[in-house]
């Protein structure tokens, strides 16, 4: 029961609230329709709307006066009838002015309204009060209204007309002139003129600012639209690129795995080919003719080179596939180990290898060994007629270590400076310098795995200097 009563009260409350809101909306819309005057000129529209507001306000006051006249019994019937008739006449005049203003004749309607107001004030009191008394203050209203409803200079015209009318009444009724009143009216007109000019200029400036703001808003909206389109396109491009990157990475992993498996599986058949060919060479060498011995040598040499190539290729794939084991790596110790491994090659070529004190870096020791072994063996292998000399130096630059491995070998042309780092790229025949063309490719991959760079500077017969960087 209690719940139902509460629900009924809430429903009634919402009904009353909705009716009040709807009524208020209807009244506001009706008043707006009465006041609004369509016009292409904003100043004319503003003056016309202001005139309608004044007309509606005065009409309301006149209606109130008529109602009070009828309702109050103390007023004489004859006097009351006269007041009601005057009120009806004023209402008729206000209505005529309102209709004329709504038809678009704003200037004529404004002058008509001011004229009716001035005439009403002339007959609002005795001639003495109109010409010299309290009624004079009421005449400031049409003077001030003229500068607002019409052009600013209209206040001077209205002041002159009212001054003439007052002096006519003073001359006819009192046989004298009032020279002070016109001067006062012109002073008020001057103040009204200055104020209206300032107001109209401020309104013009405000409209210009609004126009600029609208133009800026349109430009900003266009820019925002373009930015949104660009963001959408860039997002789509990034998504597409990300998808392609994932696909490419997966394909690279699959190809790398395939190459690793393929090369790994080739080692055993090649080992058997080489073993049986060497056995054939040992057992039958000299028993067959010279051509057969030559063919056997070709088979053994080819199998040996193929096995070396597969071993190097597996090393290259391993460098690119294995996960880095970063730890403190003393490069001095790593160079000593490399020199120990290359001891026979160093002795055979009487090579002189020196190095400055090297830093300890965060790196994979196994890959650092591959890098330095490839660079040092390359320097010895591509020696000139002079005794091979190799020197390793290092300096710190821009937050990274810059290493240099300089030799006095045969050097190379500058145009081949990048080609030598490409896998299987050789500048010499295998008869001149043995090898597979993978060593420097492995070196480049090792350096890139450690977020470094590698390059060389060389001139023919002037040696080569390999540079590479590692993070500090």
Secondary structure, DSSP 8 states (H G I E B T S, - for coil): -HHHHHHHHHHHHHHHHHHHHHHHHHHHHHHHHHH----SSHHHHHHHHHHHHHHHHHHHHHHHHHHHHHH-TTS-HHHHHHHHHHHHHHHHHHHHHHHHHHTT-HHHHHHHHHHHHHHHHHTSS-HHHHHHSTHHHHTHHHHHHHHHHS-TTHHHHHHHHHHHHHHHHHHHHHS---HHHHHHHHHHHHHHHHHHHHHHHHHHHHHHHHHHHHHHHHHHHHHHHHHHHHHHHHHHHHHHHHHHHHHHHHHHHHHHHHHHHHHHHHHHHHHHHHHHHHHHHHHHTTTS-HHHHHHHHHHHHHHHHHHHHHHHHHHHHHHHHS----EEEEHHHHHHHHHHHTHHHHHHHT-EEEE----EEEE-HHHHHHHHHHHHHHHHHT--SS--EEEEEEEEETTEEEEEEEE-S----GGGTTGGGSTT--SS-TTTS---S-HHHHHHHHHHHTT--EEEEE-TTS-EEEEEEEE-
